Amino acid sequence: MKRFAGLVVALVLFGCAGPTWTKDGATPTLVAEDLSDCNSLASVATQRDSNINQDILAARSKDWQDTGALFTVQQTYAARDQTQSSNIISQCMISKGYAPGG
């Protein structure tokens, strides 16, 4: 179980770096602005799920703490949120004409 939790943490940390984005003619300032727009969009889109996860954690944390599963559940929720956010950001940047790489 601890190995799984460690893997989840590693995936979340790796996923936070995200890809660099390239687009012909895009200045670093434009890339930063577009990425900021996409990050904002992802934040709004994932807020509802994050709130639901927080409510579940608040209601069930004592049970999971008693069974030793709280850390794993927290990391699972965080990984799920990060994956959803990354997917939204990627789709947004691609729709703006960017390609991952660099």
Rosetta blueprint (number, residue, H / E / L):
1 M L
2 K H
3 R H
4 F H
5 A H
6 G H
7 L H
8 V H
9 V H
10 A H
11 L H
12 V H
13 L H
14 F H
15 G H
16 C H
17 A H
18 G L
19 P L
20 T L
21 W E
22 T E
23 K L
24 D L
25 G L
26 A L
27 T L
28 P H
29 T H
30 L H
31 V H
32 A H
33 E H
34 D H
35 L H
36 S H
37 D H
38 C H
39 N H
40 S H
41 L H
42 A H
43 S H
44 V H
45 A H
46 T H
47 Q H
48 R H
49 D H
50 S H
51 N H
52 I H
53 N H
54 Q H
55 D H
56 I H
57 L H
58 A H
59 A H
60 R H
61 S H
62 K H
63 D H
64 W H
65 Q H
66 D H
67 T H
68 G L
69 A L
70 L H
71 F H
72 T H
73 V H
74 Q H
75 Q H
76 T H
77 Y H
78 A H
79 A H
80 R H
81 D H
82 Q H
83 T H
84 Q H
85 S H
86 S H
87 N H
88 I H
89 I H
90 S H
91 Q H
92 C H
93 M H
94 I H
95 S H
96 K L
97 G L
98 Y L
99 A E
100 P E
101 G L
102 G L
